[in-house]
Amino acid sequence: MEDVILPHSVRKIGVSAFESCTNLESAAIKGELAMVRESSLCGCKNLSAIDLNRIGKAEKGVFKKTCLE
């Protein structure tokens, strides 16, 4: 999986949800995310595109080991 589209109905990303998805390059957020939980995108080493303005709160380690770190 290289790209993921999160629809308006998604309000949060759970702990370790996409952890170590090394092929993930982008995450399109269609609505607003109230919370991105700890380590949810950790290890997605190719992740380089996500709209940070659509994220209310990001817990510790969300972008660890990504291009966004």
N, C-alpha and C positions, 0 to 999 in steps of 0.2 A: 504494500500500500504506500503510494507516494503522496497522495493528497487526501485530506479528509474535509468534509463539509459538515459543520455542526448547524442543524436547523434552529429556527426560533424557539422551538420547544425545549431545547437543551439549556439548562440553567447553571449546571456545574459539571466539571470533569472530576471524576473520582480519583482517589489515591492510586498511583501507578497505572492508570488506565491505558496509556500508550507507552509506558516505560520500555525503553530499549527497542522501539520500532525504528530501526536504523535506516529504513528506506523512506520514512516520512519526511517530506520536504516542506509541506505547507498545511496549515489548518485554517480554513475559511470559517469565520464565525458570522452567522446570519443574524443572530439576535444579540442579546447581552448576556455574558456569563457573570453571574454573581460571585462564583468561586471556582478557582482552579486549585485542586488539592495537591498536597505534597507529593513530589516525585512523579506527577502525572505525565510529564513529558521528558523526564530525565533519561538520558542516554539516546535520545533521538538526534544522533550526531549530524544528520543532514537537514534538520529543521531550521529553516532560515526565513520563513514568512508566516507571521501571525499578527493580527490586528490587536495590539496591546490596549488600544483605547476601548475595546469592547469587553475588557476584563475588569471586574470590580475589585477583586482581591485575589492575589496569587500567593500561596503558601510557600514556605521554605523549600528550596531545591527543585522548583518546577522546571526551570530551564537549565539545570546542571547538565553538563556534557552535551550541549546543543550549540549551534552557531550563534544563538542569542545570549549565551552566558555572559 
